[in-house]
Amino acid sequence: MLLASVLSLSSLEAQADVRRMPEGNRNAEQPNVPGASVRRTKAGKTSFDAKYEKVHRLLASDRKLMSKIKSTAAAYGIDPIHMIGAIVGEHTYNVDAYDRLQSYYVKAAAYAGDSFRFGYEDETVAQFVARPQFAECQGKKNSYALWSCRENVWEKDFRGKNVGGISYPNNRFSAVFFQPFFAGQTFGLGQINPLTALMLTDMVSRVSGYQRLDENDAAEVYQAIMDPDQSLAYMAASIRHSIDAYRSIAGVDISDNPGITSTLYNIGNPDQRAAAFAARRNSGGAEWPEENYYGWLVNDKLAELRALL
């Protein structure tokens, strides 16, 4: 009983150390949108406003999709507004939305059975991560820790370097080894890249019951992130992980600020960013995390987006 009391007290003290971030933007004006996003939108002969209206229309008109978003969010213990924000941000700044959810299913089916692999040059990613440099990653307790470790080894020992006579590009691990079509490509309703899916596969398998993904089956990974039902699960898992990372690493609860969760969905690496934010704050920096251009839009349109629910 004494031990239980001590643990309970410790838990309460830990809760007290977590500060709840308020809603809203920290920036009075929207941060600059990257040039690549501007160029893609111009190339499509459209505008950010038009793309926002299109994805808003999709969400407003598809009650089946909204029902799936709500039930998936509930399974992962998050407010569905975070998923709405991520979908809106991706389809406003990165891709154009289809008019119907069924179009995403059709697109996903087109990838089923395709023969391609994850790798660089003649080496598969499975062969690559079997190199001795990755020994420190063995025994990691879950898929997120495992692939994060491997990504860190890539950055430290391989990125932009010549190793064993092979010259590796100065680019992200996901772009070099996990995108056989072209670098920077993400897919489906959630616009998830394959490496992110591999990181989150343990959580998605545990919560949603989907089969764990394997880096040796690239077609299976692409099918999972293209399929809208599974894509929603990976989206929710990504947001859940970001919230947990900022809470445990930085002592900040970002669950009331969809602009921040959307920003992290857009830029990735929440663990490292939470640690960097905590270091800046402890050195007298910003009191709260700041949204980027993508998250800023979500917070700016928050009342409109909440009305969809």
BELURTA-V385250 format. One record per backbone hydrogen bond with DSSP energy under -1.0 kcal/mol. CO is the residue of the C=O (numbers start at 1). NH is the residue of the N-H. If there is no record, write none. Layout:
BEGIN
((CO/NH) (CO/NH))
END
This chain:
BEGIN
((1/5) (2/6) (3/7) (4/8) (5/9) (6/10) (7/11) (8/12) (9/13) (10/14) (11/15) (12/16) (13/17) (15/18) (19/253) (34/38) (35/39) (36/40) (37/41) (38/42) (39/43) (40/44) (41/46) (42/45) (47/51) (48/52) (49/53) (50/54) (51/55) (52/56) (53/57) (54/58) (55/59) (56/60) (57/61) (58/62) (62/66) (63/67) (64/68) (65/69) (66/70) (67/71) (68/72) (69/73) (70/74) (71/75) (72/76) (73/78) (79/82) (80/84) (81/85) (82/86) (83/87) (84/88) (85/89) (86/90) (87/91) (88/92) (89/93) (90/94) (90/95) (100/103) (101/104) (101/105) (102/106) (103/107) (104/108) (105/109) (106/110) (108/111) (111/114) (118/125) (120/123) (123/120) (124/128) (125/129) (128/131) (131/134) (132/135) (134/137) (135/138) (137/140) (142/146) (143/147) (144/148) (145/149) (146/150) (147/151) (148/152) (149/153) (150/154) (151/155) (152/156) (153/157) (154/158) (154/159) (158/161) (161/168) (163/166) (166/163) (169/160) (169/171) (172/176) (173/177) (174/178) (182/185) (187/192) (192/187) (193/197) (194/198) (195/199) (196/200) (200/204) (201/205) (202/206) (203/207) (204/208) (214/217) (217/221) (218/222) (219/223) (220/224) (221/225) (222/226) (223/227) (227/231) (228/232) (229/233) (230/234) (231/235) (232/236) (233/237) (234/238) (235/239) (236/240) (237/241) (238/242) (239/243) (240/244) (241/245) (242/246) (243/247) (244/248) (245/249) (246/252) (251/19) (253/21) (254/257) (257/260) (257/261) (258/262) (259/263) (260/264) (261/265) (262/266) (263/267) (264/268) (269/273) (270/274) (271/275) (272/276) (273/277) (274/278) (275/279) (276/280) (277/281) (278/282) (280/285) (281/284) (292/296) (293/297) (294/298) (295/299) (296/300) (297/301) (299/302) (301/305) (302/306) (303/307) (305/308) (306/309))
END
